[in-house]
Amino acid sequence: MRVVDLFCGLGGMTCGALEAGAEVVLAVDSDPVPLKILGANAPHTTTVVATLGEGCDAVSLPPAAPDLHVHLSTPCTELSVARRCTNADTTGGGLEMIRWAVHYVLGRNDCSWSLENVPTKATRALMAELVAAHPERVAYGVFDSADFGAPQNRLRLIAGPPRLIRMLQGIPCARRVSVRDAFSRAGEELPAGYCKNQTRSQSGGPTMRTVETQSFTVCAGHALTWCDAEGSTVRVMTARDSATLMGFPSTWALPKGSRAAQRAVGNAVCVALSKAIVLAAAAVQKGEASVPCEAVTAPASPSPAPTKTPRALEVTYKQYRRLRRRVGDLERTACFLDQHTDRVLED
């Protein structure tokens, strides 16, 4: 199956589609920074910097076809903030983008498509309206990425053709993958036995989870924190830690800078859910009755561990300059001795 990834960001859908065995033919985003990183991670995918939405020039997509799946991860930042805000002006842009995305794929007559966003009261109401207007072409459901093998609880609203949504809903819940499992697969060591988020429990203490279960949802604005059994901070999770919880392989490059990397990772689609969507779309296209749980939860082929420079060969730039100066001094000394020896031999 061929996949088009719109509003692709760092490429959570692209990564999941590749793990599902699909070919990602096009990835589009308005931010060139994560798009450039995606292009490096998926060199066979065509990447285009463009702004999508009403009144904007549409990108030229491949024609609608049974083997083409179009995925849209419309921006959800405004809608996530809407959980704590009732201002309609704040949510309007995000909701209109969802409406545009659904009308876009319906207008193209795409056989297979999916849309991902946050499940809020506003997004559910909008999707109910679109389902009522197009009952034979639009359906939606709310899915937890942990049910598909992600090491974090991450609820997402997924819309698409009714057969695709039913196929997703029919995938049996996988054996839950813990934080420990995810880091073990990635060949990384766990910094602590617990993690916590920014909230407080009813007793006033930190809200924690053990690494033997799934983590809290990875956010774009701030990372989770490693802690001990008493809740004392060990350290804040790095962007690479967050990427592991999102399902990205250790070889998937991230943007430079911790804040930019965390934002890109937190805004991505969870790889496990992306893989399940593409497998479900392929099953619908082939006329299969279901998607086996094993196909969704099977880990990707292990990536070769990055080679490490032996500690004896690790030098800083200052050490390198110091060594070069010593070499230069030795060369000059050797040259002087050679000249002095020649004069002695001549005498």
C-alpha positions in Angstrom: 0.0 0.0 0.0 1.1 3.6 -0.8 0.7 6.2 1.9 0.6 10.0 1.8 1.4 11.7 5.1 -0.1 15.2 5.4 0.7 17.5 8.4 3.5 15.0 8.8 5.8 16.7 11.3 8.6 14.5 12.5 6.9 11.5 10.8 5.1 9.3 13.3 2.7 8.1 10.6 5.6 7.7 8.1 7.5 5.6 10.6 4.5 3.4 11.5 3.6 3.0 7.8 7.2 1.8 7.0 7.0 -0.7 9.9 3.8 -1.9 8.4 5.5 -2.6 5.1 3.9 0.3 3.2 5.6 2.8 0.8 5.3 6.4 1.9 5.3 8.3 -1.4 4.7 11.9 -0.1 5.0 13.8 3.2 3.9 17.4 3.5 4.2 19.9 6.3 4.5 23.7 6.7 7.5 23.5 9.1 10.7 22.8 7.2 12.7 21.8 10.3 11.0 18.5 11.2 10.3 17.9 7.5 14.0 18.0 6.8 14.6 15.5 9.6 11.9 13.2 8.2 13.5 13.3 4.8 16.8 12.2 6.3 15.0 9.4 8.2 13.0 8.2 5.2 15.2 9.1 2.2 12.9 7.4 -0.4 9.9 9.7 0.6 9.2 12.9 -1.3 8.9 15.8 1.1 7.2 19.1 0.3 7.0 22.2 2.4 3.5 23.6 2.0 0.6 25.1 4.0 -2.5 23.1 3.9 -6.0 24.3 4.5 -8.9 26.4 3.2 -7.7 29.1 0.7 -4.2 27.7 0.4 -2.8 26.1 -2.7 -3.2 22.4 -2.4 -0.3 20.1 -3.0 -0.5 17.8 -6.0 -1.2 14.4 -4.5 -1.3 11.1 -6.4 -4.8 10.3 -7.8 -7.2 8.5 -5.6 -6.7 4.8 -5.9 -7.6 1.6 -3.9 -4.0 1.1 -2.9 -3.5 4.7 -1.8 -4.0 5.8 1.8 -4.1 9.5 2.7 -3.4 10.3 6.4 -4.0 13.8 7.9 -2.7 14.8 11.4 -4.3 18.2 11.6 -2.9 20.6 14.3 -4.2 19.9 17.7 -2.4 22.4 19.9 -5.3 24.8 20.0 -7.8 22.0 20.6 -5.7 20.6 23.5 -5.7 24.0 25.2 -9.4 24.0 24.7 -9.7 21.4 27.4 -9.0 24.2 29.9 -10.6 27.0 27.9 -14.1 27.7 26.6 -13.2 30.5 24.3 -14.6 29.6 20.9 -12.1 31.8 19.1 -9.3 29.6 20.5 -10.7 26.4 19.1 -12.2 27.6 15.9 -9.1 27.3 13.7 -8.4 23.8 14.8 -12.0 22.6 14.2 -12.1 24.3 10.8 -8.9 22.5 9.8 -10.5 19.2 10.7 -13.6 20.1 8.7 -11.4 21.1 5.7 -9.4 17.8 6.0 -12.5 15.6 5.9 -14.0 17.5 3.0 -10.7 17.4 1.2 -10.4 13.6 1.1 -14.2 13.3 0.3 -13.8 15.7 -2.6 -10.9 13.7 -3.9 -13.0 10.5 -3.5 -10.1 8.7 -1.7 -11.0 5.1 -1.0 -8.8 4.9 2.1 -8.0 7.8 4.5 -7.6 8.6 8.1 -7.5 11.7 10.3 -5.9 11.9 13.8 -6.6 14.5 16.5 -7.3 14.9 20.2 -10.6 13.6 21.5 -12.3 16.6 23.1 -16.0 17.5 23.5 -15.6 19.9 20.5 -13.9 17.5 18.2 -16.4 14.7 19.0 -19.3 17.1 18.3 -17.7 18.1 15.0 -17.1 14.5 13.9 -20.7 13.6 14.9 -21.9 16.4 12.6 -19.7 15.1 9.7 -20.9 11.5 10.3 -24.5 12.6 10.2 -23.9 14.5 6.9 -21.9 11.6 5.3 -23.0 8.4 7.1 -21.7 6.1 4.4 -18.3 7.7 4.1 -17.3 9.0 7.5 -16.9 7.3 10.9 -14.7 7.9 13.9 -13.6 6.3 17.1 -11.4 7.0 20.1 -8.4 4.7 20.6 -5.7 4.3 23.2 -2.3 3.8 21.6 -1.4 1.4 24.5 -4.0 -1.1 23.1 -1.8 -1.4 20.0 1.6 -1.9 21.8 2.6 1.6 22.7 4.4 2.0 26.1 2.2 5.0 27.0 -1.5 5.8 27.4 -2.3 8.2 24.5 -6.0 8.7 23.6 -6.6 9.8 20.0 -9.6 10.5 17.9 -9.3 8.6 14.5 -11.7 9.3 11.7 -11.9 7.5 8.4 -14.2 5.4 6.2 -16.6 3.2 8.3 -14.9 -0.1 7.2 -11.5 1.2 8.4 -12.8 2.3 11.8 -14.6 -1.0 12.3 -11.3 -2.8 11.3 -9.4 -0.8 13.9 -12.0 -1.5 16.6 -11.8 -5.2 15.8 -8.1 -5.5 16.5 -7.8 -7.3 19.8 -6.1 -5.5 22.6 -2.4 -6.4 22.6 -0.3 -7.5 25.5 0.5 -4.2 27.1 4.1 -3.0 26.5 5.6 -1.5 29.5 8.2 1.3 29.7 10.8 -1.3 30.7 9.9 -3.4 27.6 10.2 -0.4 25.3 13.6 0.7 26.6 14.9 -2.9 26.6 13.9 -3.3 22.9 15.7 0.0 22.1 18.8 -1.2 24.0 18.6 1.7 26.4 19.0 1.7 30.2 16.3 2.9 32.4 17.4 5.9 34.5 14.8 5.2 37.3 12.0 2.9 38.3 9.3 5.4 38.1 8.1 8.4 36.1 5.9 11.4 36.9 4.1 14.1 35.1 3.3 17.7 36.0 0.1 17.0 38.0 -0.5 16.3 41.7 -2.4 13.5 43.3 -5.3 14.2 45.8 -2.8 13.8 48.6 -0.7 16.6 47.2 2.2 14.4 46.1 3.4 13.8 42.6 1.4 11.6 40.2 3.7 8.7 39.4 3.7 5.4 37.5 6.1 2.5 37.7 8.1 1.5 34.6 6.4 -1.9 34.7 3.4 -0.3 33.2 2.7 2.4 30.5 3.8 6.0 31.0 1.7 9.1 31.0 1.0 10.8 27.6 4.1 12.4 26.1 3.5 16.1 25.6 5.0 18.6 23.2 5.3 21.4 25.8 7.2 19.6 28.6 8.7 16.2 29.1 7.9 13.6 31.7 10.3 13.2 34.7 12.2 10.2 35.9 11.8 9.7 39.7 12.3 7.2 42.5 9.7 5.4 44.6 9.3 8.5 46.9 8.7 10.8 43.9 12.0 12.5 44.2 13.3 13.7 40.8 16.1 11.8 39.2 16.1 13.8 36.0 13.8 15.1 33.3 13.3 12.8 30.3 15.4 13.7 27.3 13.8 14.0 23.9 15.2 10.6 23.0 13.5 9.1 26.0 10.2 10.7 24.8 10.9 9.3 21.3 11.3 5.8 22.7 7.9 6.1 24.5 6.4 7.3 21.2 7.8 4.2 19.4 10.5 5.8 17.3 13.5 3.6 16.7 16.8 4.7 18.2 18.1 5.4 14.7 15.3 7.9 14.0 17.0 11.3 14.0 15.5 14.2 16.0 15.8 18.0 15.6 18.7 19.7 17.3 18.0 21.4 20.6 16.1 19.7 23.4 13.1 22.0 23.2 12.6 21.7 19.4 13.1 18.0 19.6 10.6 17.5 22.5 8.0 19.6 20.6 8.5 17.6 17.4 8.2 14.3 19.3 5.2 15.3 21.4 3.3 16.5 18.3 3.9 13.3 16.4 1.5 10.4 15.9 2.3 7.4 18.1 4.1 4.9 15.9 2.2 1.9 17.2 -1.2 3.5 16.4 0.1 4.6 12.9 1.2 1.1 12.1 -2.2 -0.3 13.2 -4.0 2.2 10.9 -2.0 1.3 7.9 -2.4 -2.5 8.5 -6.1 -2.0 8.9 -6.3 0.0 5.7 -4.3 -2.7 3.9 -6.6 -5.4 5.3 -9.7 -3.5 4.1 -8.2 -3.0 0.6 -7.4 -6.7 0.4 -10.9 -7.7 1.6 -9.6 -9.4 4.7 -11.8 -10.0 7.7 -9.4 -8.8 10.4 -5.9 -7.8 11.4 -4.1 -10.3 13.6 -2.9 -8.8 16.9 0.6 -10.2 16.2 1.0 -8.2 13.0 0.4 -5.0 15.0 2.5 -5.7 18.0 5.5 -7.4 16.3 8.6 -5.3 17.0 10.3 -3.8 14.0 13.6 -5.3 12.9 16.3 -4.3 15.4 18.4 -1.4 14.3 22.2 -1.8 14.4 23.6 -0.3 17.6 25.5 2.9 16.9 29.2 2.3 17.0 30.9 4.0 19.9 34.4 5.6 19.8 36.7 3.8 22.2 37.3 6.0 25.3 41.1 5.9 24.6 40.3 7.7 21.3 37.9 10.3 22.6 39.4 13.7 22.5 38.0 17.2 22.8 38.7 19.9 20.4 41.0 21.7 22.9 42.9 18.4 23.4 43.2 18.0 19.6 44.7 21.5 19.3 47.1 20.8 22.1 48.2 17.6 20.4 48.6 19.4 17.1 50.9 22.0 18.8 53.0 19.3 20.3 53.3 17.5 17.0 54.4 20.8 15.4 57.0 21.4 18.2 58.4 17.9 17.7 58.5 18.3 13.9 60.5 21.6 14.3 62.8 20.0 16.8 63.4 17.0 14.5 64.1 19.4 11.6 66.6 21.4 13.8 68.4 18.2 14.8 68.6 17.0 11.2 70.2 20.3 10.2 72.6 20.3 13.1 73.6 16.6 12.4 74.3 17.5 8.8 76.6 20.4 9.8 78.4 18.2 12.3 79.0 15.5 9.6 80.3 18.1 7.1 82.8 19.5 9.6 
